[in-house]
Amino acid sequence: PEGPRRGATVLVLPTGYERASGWGRISANLCRDLARSGVASLRFDMANIADSPAVPGRPDQIIYGDGQLADVDAAMDFLTEKKLLPVVVTGRCSGGWAAFRSGVRDRRFSGVVPVNVFDFYIPPDADVEALLISSRQPLASYGAKLLRGSFWRRVLKGEVRVRNGIVNLWAMIMGKALSFATPIMVRFPFLSARFHQLSQDFNAIAANGTRMSIVFTEGDIGA
């Protein structure tokens, strides 16, 4: 900001392999809007993205990985050195996951704002490549497709990957069923590795005294 600073510094994390400007320059525009309001911000290319080289020894696939979190640690160290605390970290999709995980790990963050997070729980042995190329959609969209003649014509022409569609549909049905069990699983997280980890993570955010606002676009698959 050109004038006096207001509020907390905002650390803006990238989504996927997009550069610091963001898709459609969304991150650049966000940070300039913040500056006009007196709010400082930092955005950067994570290692192995855009203008930042890869770190030797790290995996080539960095999305949903510890390498991203190490970069956030370095950014936070930089902001601490520059006396730009307090800091709110935000990101969307995989950037939202990295923001959430960073809030769990680092009590220096005053706030965390994950946006359109696909999943807060990514197991260590997850096939990230398969996750990134999957095209899961809201369950309601499958019903709409089945009623369209154009969809069935594409199926008959072999233009639709039927097997992938069935796998994704089954995953969405199971996810919907699991959502009804969520109130029970939250009370008894030891019944599920997923809920056990999520319970620990959200409790850590609370124990750190970090405020968190979770944002979803209407109809987003992560919701």
Secondary structure, 3 states (H helix, E strand, C coil): CCCCCCCCEEEECCCCCCCCCCHHHHHHHHHHHHHHCCCCEEECCCCCCCCCCCCCCCCCCCCCCHHHHHHHHHHHHHHHHCCCCCEEEEEECHHHHHHHHHHHHCCCEEEEEEECCCCCCCCCCCCHHHHHHCCCCCHHHHHHHHCCHHHHHHHHCCCCCHHHHHHHHHHHHHHHHHHHHHHHHHHCHHHCHHHHHHHHHHHHHHHCCCEECCECCCCCCCC
